[in-house]
Amino acid sequence: MQLNLSRNYKQNILINKNDKAIFLFFGLALWVFIPILGIFPLIFFIHLNQKEKSKLNFVISLLVILTITIFVSSLDIISDLAVYVNNYSKLGTQNPFEISGSQQLEFVLWLISYPVYLISGGSNYAFVFFWSFVFNALTFWVIAKGFSRQNYGLLLLFIVSNPIFINFQGFLVRQYFATLLFLIAVINLDKKLVMWGIYLFSLVTHLANIIYLPLLLLYDKARLFKNKIFMILIIAAGIILPFSSTIVVDLADRIAGLLPAEYGAIILSKTSYYGREQTTEAGILVPLLENLLIFVLIFAFLRNTKFKTAQEKFLYFLYPVLIFVMYIGKDIHMFSNRVAFLLFPLSGIFYYFLIEHKWIIFKRFILTFLIIIKIMYFNYYLYNISIGNNVFHFLNDNVYNSSIFEYIENASHNFVNDVKIKELPNRSFI
């Protein structure tokens, strides 16, 4: 399943092999006392230790995956996660298809969760832990390696240092999994049967992935985005044209009218919630600015680069489309989060272009600067958690005072005693 997209770009990025022992020692020391910060030097060690099938890299990556998983699993069960956990608890009396809703289309999450329910005796904590582990394992061992086998450690740094990568694991669970499946489908673009099979699997995980269908069919038209007139028109349209919740609902009505009633009902039910109100979400500003910056760097320094693989062509086509959608939907309740979901927890995947391709002599400096800024912002995110200024509360907000021993104690306690829903929204399907 893994494709080495970097095979044509053999180069060392941010590497000084003499630093390996330093980063390993420092990373493990920091990991013992503040595990969620210690993961970053450990991930960078993986990048430095570029050995094929390295057992040490596997062990370190497993430690990092478990660290993130325990961190995520320590959050209070509220909001969408509470709905997922509540639906999961129904697996004792209903089958996965019944839980997936009246149309019984988006059943994958519950089908996979059913063995977890049986093995754990219906443990809520096991459900949260299992899915966080799946998200992180797929990101580390399949997606990052699939896009860049040589520099996957560096790519992981850019992915994991995004706070939303962690936040959304305990929020939009089903769409998170569907998006990871979609990225795996992209990795397999050269294997059409495999690609379409995985994409279909992602679609019955979350129907929002239908937005990728026309993009998968049209990605070889990426040359349009090298046309300056076309780009100016797109940008102008995004700035000038009105876009509101009313337009979203009206458009949904029109699309639903063209579909069979049972499928149209799905679109209407989702837009009635996510497009129901006009709202300004401050949380979108940082992801929007970061993605704009990275795309500008890619467009400015790689505009004359000929992308050779289908995966690169598709990502280059996909990126501006999602940024455009993110921007025009920024004032609509949850619209950008849902339609441009990939750019929130997994935008780091697009740093691939900056990592893999040669562009300017200051590349090493710029990449170093970017990763330092991202880790500093991640630390700011942890600081906000520590003072209770975050929607989700991890480790009872003791993110700086919890050592690896507290992590282990937290996980073992929750596996034995389980966790309860703290606040359940008044809805049953998301």
N, C-alpha and C positions, 0 to 999 in steps of 0.2 A: 504493500500500500504506500510505502514511503518513496517519494521521488526526490532525487538529488538535483534540485534546481540550480545549485551552485556549481555544478560540474564544469561549467564554462567560465567560471570566475574564481579560479583558485588563487586566493590571496589571504593574507593574515590580517585580521582586523583587531586593533587594540590588543595586540599580543606581545607580551614579553615573557617567555617561558620561565625565566628565573623568578617571576612573581608568583608562580603557582603555589609554592609552599606557603608563602606569606598570606595569600588570599584564603587558602584552606585553613591555616591556623587561626587567622583573624576571624574568618567566617564561623568556624566551629565555636570559638570563644564567645563571639557575639550571639550566636544561635543559642547557646546554653542559657544566657542571661535574658536576652530579648529575642526570642526565636523569630518573630515576624520581621525583624530587621536583619537578623543574621542570614536570612535566605538570600539576600542580594550578593554578598561576597561569595557565597557558596555557588550561586548560579554563574557568577563570573568565573569561578574556578572551573566549572564545567566547560566554559568557553575556552579557557586557557589550556585545559587538559584535552587537547584534540586528538584523542586516540580512538581508533575504530573499535567498537564493542568493548569499551572500557567498563569493567565491573565497578570501579570506583565512581565513575560518573553516574552509573545506574544507582548505586547506593546513595550518593549525594542527592540525586534527583528525587529518589524515593523519600528521603528525609524532608526535602523541601515540600514535596507534594503532601505528605502527612502533616507537616507544620501548617500549611495553608488550610488543609482540610479541617484540622482540629480548631483552628482559629475561626473559620467560617461557621463550623458546627456549634460554636459557643454562643451564637447570637440569639437574641430573644425571638421567639416565633410569633411574628406579627405580619400584617399586611398580606401580600400575595402568598408568602411562604406558609402562613397560617391556613390559607385556603387549600394549598397543596397538601399540607399535613392532615387537614380535616378530611379531604377526599381520600387520601391514602388510608386513613383509619377505617374507611368504608369497605376496604378490600376483604374484610372478614365476612361481609354479607352481600357484596356485589362483585361482579366480575369486572375486569379492566375496561371492557367495552361499555358497560353501563355507566361507569364513572366518567368516561370520556365525554359524556353529554348525549343529548337526544339524537344527534346525527351519527354518533359513534365513529367519528373519523380520526380524531386526534387521540389515539389510544396507546401510542408507543410508551410514553412515560409510565403509564399504569401497568402495562404488560411487563415491562422490565422490573417495576417496583414490586410486583406480586411475589416473586421468590424472596425478596428482601423482607416483605411482610411475614411470610411463612417462616423463614429461618429465624428472624428476630422476635417472633411472637408479637408482631405489630408495633415494634418500638418506633416511636417518633424520631428519636435521636438517630437510630440506624438509617432511617430514610434520608435525613439531612446529611449525615456523614457520607453515606453511600454516593449520593449524587454529587456532592462537592468533590469527593475522591475521583469520580468518573470525569468530571469537568477538568480537573487538574491533570489527571493521567493522560487524557486525550490531548490536552494542550501540550504537555511536555514530551510525551513519547510518540505521538502520531503527527500532530499538526506542525509544531515547530521543526521537528526533524524532517517532516515531509516537504516543507518549503525550503529548508536550508540545512542540509546534513552536516556541512562543515561549520557553519556559524550559528547553529540553533541555540547555543547557550546565550549568545549576544542577543538574538532575536527574542528569547525568553525574557531577558532583562527588560526590554522595552514593553513586552506584553504584561508581565507581572507587576511592574512598577506603576501601572495604572490602577488607582484605588477602585475603580469601577469593576475591574477584573474580579476583585474579591466581593465587593458590595452586591453585585448582581447575582452571585452564586446563591445567595440567600434571599433572592427576591423573585426574579423572573425565571424560574427553574426550567420550565418546559421550553421556552424560547431559547434559553442558553444552550440546552442540549441540541435543539434543532439547528442552531447556528453552527455549533461545532461539527455536526454531521454535514452541514452544507460545505464547510471548509474542507472536510475530508473528501467530499465529492469534487471540489475544485482541484485538490491534489491529484485526483484520478481523472482529470479531464482527457488525458490521452487514451484512457480505457473507457470508451463510451458506455458500454454495457454496465460496467461497475459504477461509473459516475452517475448514470441515470437511476440505477438501483438505489444508491445511497441517497441521492437527492429525493427520490420518492419516499424513502424511509424518513427523511427529515420533514417532508411535507405532511406526513401523517403523524408526525410528532407535534408540529405547529404549522397551521395553514398559512401563517404570515410569510413563510418561505416561498409562497407563490410569487412574491415580488421578484424573485431571482430567475424565474423561468424565462422571461423575455431577454434578460441579460445573458443567460447561458446560451441563448440562441443567437445573440447579436454581438457577442464580445469581440469578434474579429473585426468589428467596425471601429475599434479603438482609435484608428487614425483620425476620426472626426475630432477628437480632443486635441489634436495637434493643429487644427485649423483655427487661427486666431479669430476670424470673424464668427465662427460657430461658438467659440468660448465666450466672446463678448456678448453675443445674443443670449446665451444661457445665463450668464451672470446678471445681465440687465433684466431678464425675465424674473429671476429670483428676487431682485430688489424692487422692481416696479409692480409686478402682478400681485393682486390681492390674494391672500390665502388664509382661510379662516375655518373654524369648526363647521360653519354652515356649509361651506363648499365641500368639506370632507363628507358630511352626512348626505348632501345632495348627490355627490358622486357615488357614494355607497348605494344609495337607492337605485340609481340608474344601472349600476353593475348587477345588483341583486335581481333587478327585473329581467335581466338577460339569462339568469341561471335558474335551474330547477329550484322549487320553493325551499327544499330542505337545505340546499347549499347557500341560497340567498339569505336564509335566516341566520346563518353563521356570520356572514359579513355584516348584516344589520345589527346583530347583537353585540359584536365587537366594537363597531363604530359608535354605537349609542353610548358606550362607556368611554372609549378613548378619544372620541372626537366631540364630546358633548359640550365642552366649554373652552373658552379662550382663557389662557393663563400664561403668565411669564414664568418660566422655570430657570432660576439662576444656575441650577446644576448643569445646564446644557452649555454654558458659556465656555468653560475650560475645555471640554471635549471638542467643541466646535472650533475654537481657536487653535488647538493643537493639531487637529486634522487639516485645517486650512494651511497651517505653517508647513506641515510635512508634505502636503500635496504641492505647495508652491516650490519647496525645495526639489521635489521629484521632477516637477514640470520644468523648473529653471535649469537644473543641472543635467537632467537625463532626457531632455526633449529630443535630442538627436540620436538617442540610443535606440537600436533596433532590438526589441524584445523578441527572443527566439522561441520561447516555450509558450504553450497554450495557457499555462498557469499565469505567467507574467502578463500576457496580453489581457487575460480576463481580469486580473486584479487592477491593472492600469485602467481598464474600462469601467470597472465597478466603483473605484474609489471616488471619482468626481460625482458620479451619480448619487451615491449615498450622502456625500457632503452636501450636495444640492438639496436633497430631500430633508436632511437634518436641518438645514438652514430655513427652508420655507415653512417647515412645520414646527419651528422652535417655540411659537406662541400658543400651540394647541396642546391641550392636556394629553400627555403621554404619546403624542403622535410620533415625534422623532425617535423616542426611546424604542418604539415598537417597529416602525418601518425602517429606520436606519440603525437597528439594534446592534449590528456588528461593530459599528464605530464607537460604541460605548465601552463594553468590556474587552473587546478584542482588536481595537484599532492599532495596537502595536504590531500586528501582522504586516502592516503596510510599510513599516521601517525596513522591511525586506529589501526594497529597492535601494535604499541608502546604504545598506550593509553590503549587498552583493555586487553592486556595480561601481566601477571607477567613475569619479566625476571631477573632484578638484583636489588640490594638494592639501587643503585644510580639512579633508574628510575626517581624519582621526580626531582632530581637535573638536570639530563640530559634533561628532557622535559622542565623544566624551562629555562635552558640555551638555548635550541633550539628556544623556542618561543621568548625569548628576542633578540636573534640574528636576527630572522626573522622580528620582529617589527623594530629593528634598521635599517635593510636593506630596509624595507618599507619606513621608514623616509628618508633614503638616496634617494630613488626613488622620494619622494615628493620634496626633496631639488633640485634634478635635474629638476623637472618640474618648480619649482619656479625660476630657473635661465635660463629657456628656453632650457634646454639640454635634451629634450625628444621629440620623434616623435609626440606624441599627446599632445595637450595643453588643460588642464582642467582649468576651472574657469579663463581663461585668464592668467594662470600661477600664480594667486594669491592664492595658496593653503594654505598658512600660514596666510594670511591676511583676509580670508573670514570667517565670523562667520556664525552661523546658519541663521541669518537674511539675509545675502547676498545669502545664498543657496536658501532660500524661494523666495527672490526677483528675483534671476536668473531664477528659474523654472517658476514663474508666468509670468515674462516678456517674456520668450521664448514660453510659451503656448499661450500667447496673440498675440505676434508679429511673432512667428515662427522663424526658422533658415534656412540659405541657405547653399548650398553646396559650400565649399571654393575651393576645387580642385578636379576635376573629372578625373579619369584615363581613358585612351582610351580603355575601354573594357566594355561589357554590361552584362557579365555573369561570376559568380565566384563560 
